[in-house]
Amino acid sequence: MTSAAQVRERLDHPVIDADGHTIEFMPAVREVLSSLAGNDVSTKLFESPTGLGTGWYRRSAEQRAATRQVRAPWWGVPAENTLDRTTAMLPGLLDERLGELGIDYAVVYPTSGLQACGHPVTELRQALCRAINTYHAEVFAPHKYRLTPVAVIPMHTPEEAIAELDHAVGTLGMKAVMMAGIVERPIGAVQEAAPAAARYARWIDSLGIDSAYDYDPVWQRCVDLKVSPAFHSGGMGWGSRASMHNYMFNHLGHFAAAGEATCRSLFMSGVTKRFPTLRLAFLEGGVGWASNLYNDIIGHWEKRNRETVLRYDPRRLDVDLMERLFRSHGGPVVARLQGDLRARLERYRTSFEPEEMLDEWAPIGLERAEDVIDRFARPFYFGCEADDPMNAMAFDTRLNRFSARLQAIFSSDIGHWDVPDMREVLEEAYELVEHELLSEDDFRDFTFANVTRLYGEANPSFFEGTAVADACRSELATGPATATVPTD
């Protein structure tokens, strides 16, 4: 018996993997793509220099330096561990081995699909996403008792997102979806003035604040279709994560950076207020950044909400007091300005802020700081890999304001280089219990209850007909989670 299976034996609840990975068998995906979109599209994607991949290897060091081309991921999936590599490629083999891994049920994400939803060419992006979804719906269909695949949803426009949501969920019958959390867009002025340079001058659309589009119709369609979107975007290529030579330098923290950008944007634009039943997940970045953001939001709101921000209105300056203090403590430098001092101090009272822009928290509708729990801690879920010791932050009520617990979900990441051996994942996760950083109840929430609510609160029948149906039904029957409620 594996160590993972031994861990599973001592638990009185199922283990649900919220983020495993499958590796697409691309020859089969290409056949599906050709049947759906034609051979021309297939050729463009698989054979042209502008298709899949970044072209990093096709350029010289001098060419990479001239364009600051970012070192892309390489050797990202198992090879020496051929059994695990093949397990990630064949749903039937993964289904067979789940018991060995100590997992009862798994939500399985794509690999090439992570790249597909960000492809810059509209025709190719939409065609590849649909082909990957069609392929996964077919190969996972015989294994729905223990596995469910995740549909890839491109987000360049609300219309394309809704079209693929309707097809993946409505036509293919898929239950879980992964969205591009950010869209890189050209800066209009640069595109107009210097089209050739526009690809190097881009901004990050995080779907909420300052977005190019109103994505509310997408969130509404998710509610209507009873799906809980997960975001699996990366931040490689942003800011300092843009090394031309070092993938590890670019990889460190990039999922957290991308997840934080989307999470902060959706929160600040009021999405969780307007859609209170919507549940959203941010994957592979852990929960450390989320704890920081949660506490930072509260601290910022307390000092700069609609009322308290008025403390910094320059018109509230007591210029009489300032003048007295400048004259008594300003020294010779101020003394030389005797004639102009009052006039110069009066200038500080000028306010340049339009009244309608003073309340930057208006979309969220906070009446008190504790409301952040309903807008943040309840609707958001955070994918945490098994070997991350920071997972404990989600459950430490001493660290999170109002004794809040953030909803971390067990995410194995099997199929990728992060996991050298699939059989060790659950054992690694349980080490936090052995080290007394998590309680058994915390571990239950982490590996079972939280992910049950992520999907089950949006779609009560999500787990029906699966290996965990009875346990999930009982968990959902207990009512809304209480773990995030503040204590007196």
Secondary structure, DSSP 8 states (H G I E B T S, - for coil): --HHHHHHHH-SS--EEEEEE----HHHHHHHHHHHH-HHHHHHHHHSTTSSS--GGGS-HHHHHHHT------S-S-SSSHHHHHHHH-HHHHHHHHHHHT-SEEEEE-SHHHHHTT-SSHHHHHHHHHHHHHHHHHHHGGGTTTEEEEEEE--SSHHHHHHHHIIIIIIS---EEEE-S-EEEE-HHHHHH-GGGGGGSEEEE-SSTT-SS--HHHHHHHHHHT--EEE----TTSTT---SS-HHHHHTTHHHHHHHHHHHHHHHTTHHHH-TT--EEE-SS-SHHHHHHHHHHHHHHHHHSTTGGGGG-GGG--HHHHHHHHHHHSHHHHHTTTTTHHHHHHGGG-----GGGS-TTGGGT-SSGGGHIIIIITTEEEEEETT-GGGGGGG-TTTSGGG---EEEEE--TTSTT-S-GGGHHHHHHHHHHTTSS-HHHHHIIIIIHHHHHHHTT-TTTTTTSTTHHHHHHHHHT-S--TTS---
